[in-house]
Amino acid sequence: MNLKTRNKRSAEFNNASMSDLVFLLLIFFMLLSTLVSPNAIKLLLPSSSSERQIVNGPRIEVYIDENFQYFIETTPVDNNGLKQGLTDGLYGTTDGSVILRTDASVPIQFAVNVIDIVNGINAKYNAEHKVVLATKPLE
């Protein structure tokens, strides 16, 4: 008596679906990495060992690059435009925050200019806006 199975099972594994999955994941992460941009303007931030501060309320990000150019978010502005942009951005709030991101090579006077503008807005509108200096962790 000859007993053989009619359906033989193959021990081979089909890699086609696995390669499709790998390519889909690769495309997903490539697209995701282009959408995520923590700093729109490339800066070499100063280092600090202090803990991270949590900022509540509305916030405006001000950048000062190595050429001493001011930016509100990603829009370049001059001194008058900086004052007007901060006044407009903080108008109607009493506890907003200005995140100041400066290049490590920028003289402190440029940061003090931003602090003076925010202090002037606080005095004029009886508000309590803060200026927070962004830093990178100490290595």
N, C-alpha and C positions, 0 to 999 in steps of 0.2 A: 504494500500500500504506500503510495506516494503522496504525502501530505505537505503541500507547500501553500504559503499564503499568496493570494492573488494580488493584494496591494502591498507592495514593498515600500517601506518607509525609508526616506532618504535622510541621511545624517548631515546633509549640507545645510548651511545657513545662508539665506538670501540677504545680501548687504545693501540692496537697492534702497529699501525704506530707511535704513540707518543713515546712509549718505544724504538722503533728502532732508532728514531731520537735522543733521549737522549743518548743512548749508542754510537751512531756514534759521537756525540759531545764530549762525555767523552773520547773516544779513540783519537780523533783529538787533544784535549788539552793535553792529557797525552803525546802523541808523540811530540807535539810542545814544551812542557816544557822540555823534555830531550834534544832537539836540541839546545835550547837557553842557552848559557853559557856565561854570561858577563865577568867573570874572570875565566880563566882556572886554575889558581892557587889561592887557598883560602888564602886571606890576611885580616888582620884587619887594614884597612887603617886609617891614621890619620884624625881627623876632622878639618874642616875649614869652615868659614863663607863667604869666597870669592866666587865670581860668577864663573860660568862655563866658561872656555875658549874654543873658537872654534879653532880647529887645522886644518890648511890647508896644502895641499901638502902631500907627502908620510910620513908615520909615522911608528915607530918601538916601540913595547912595551917591556919594561925591567921590570922584577919583581925581588924583593929581598925578600925572605921569612924569617921566624923567625929564621931559622938556618943559616942566612947570605949567602945563596946560590943564585947566579945570574941565571936568566933565560932570554933568548931572545925569546919572544913569549912563547912557552912551552918547549923549549930546554934548559936543564941545561948547563951552561958554567962556566969556571973559569975566572980569571982576563984576561989572554991572549986571551981566546976565546971570552970574552966580547968585548975587543978592536977590534979583527978581525971581529967579527959579526957586530958590529956597523959600522966599516969602510966599510964592504961589503954592508951593508944595506943602507947606506947613500951615497954611491959612485954614482957619476953622477948627484946628485941633489945639489941645493944650499940653499934650504929652507925647509928641512925636519924637522920632529919633533920626539923627543924621549919622549914617555910617560913613566914616572917612577912611578911604583907602588911598594911601600915598605910597609912592615908590620910596625905597630906603634912602635914595640919594637926594631927595627933595629937602631943602632947608626947612626948618621948623616954622619959619615965618609964614609960609604958604598955608600950613595947617592952622596957625593962629588966625589968619585972615578968615577962614571958614568959621572958627569958633567965635570970632568977633561978630560976624554976621548973624549967627544963631543967637548970641547973647543980645544983640540989638533987637532981633525979632521977639525974643522973650520979654524984654523991657517994654517994647511998644504994645504988644498984645497981652501982657500979663500972663505969659505961658511958661511952661517948664520943659522945653525941648532939650534933649541931650545930644551931645556929640560923642560918638564912640569911635575910637581909633582901631581900625582892623589891623591885626597882626597875624603872623604865622607862628605855629608852635616852635619853641626852641628845640633844636636838634640835639 
